[in-house]
Amino acid sequence: MDIRRFGPGQRRPDGPPGTRGVSGTVIHQDARGLVTEMACERRALIAPHANPNTTLFVIISGGGFVQ
């Protein structure tokens, strides 16, 4: 069993170039995809980009749109 901490104090600003106002933590990752816990500030943006992985976002605070 792998226990991972996530939430406030565990998040890091991350994302592709052009991303702003988003912080998160990878909760799980394997060959099938990844699960990321995220918080979005007002007017947060993840720049459009390609990603070969299946990704599930768990948005803890804030919100937005996925394209």
Residue pairs with C-beta under 8 A, 6 or more apart in sequence:
4 25
4 27
4 28
5 25
6 25
6 27
6 37
7 25
7 37
7 60
8 39
10 25
11 23
11 24
11 25
11 37
11 38
11 39
12 23
12 24
12 25
13 19
13 22
13 23
14 22
14 23
14 24
15 22
15 46
15 47
16 46
16 47
16 49
17 47
18 45
18 47
19 45
19 46
19 47
20 43
20 44
20 45
21 40
21 41
21 42
21 43
21 44
21 45
22 38
22 39
22 40
22 41
22 44
22 45
22 46
23 38
23 39
24 36
24 37
24 38
24 39
25 36
25 37
26 34
26 35
26 36
27 35
27 36
27 37
27 58
28 34
28 35
29 35
32 54
33 53
33 54
33 55
33 56
34 53
34 54
34 55
34 56
35 55
35 56
35 58
36 55
36 56
36 57
36 58
37 58
37 60
38 57
38 58
38 59
38 60
39 59
39 60
39 61
39 62
40 59
40 61
40 62
40 63
40 64
41 62
42 62
44 62
44 64
46 64
48 67
57 66
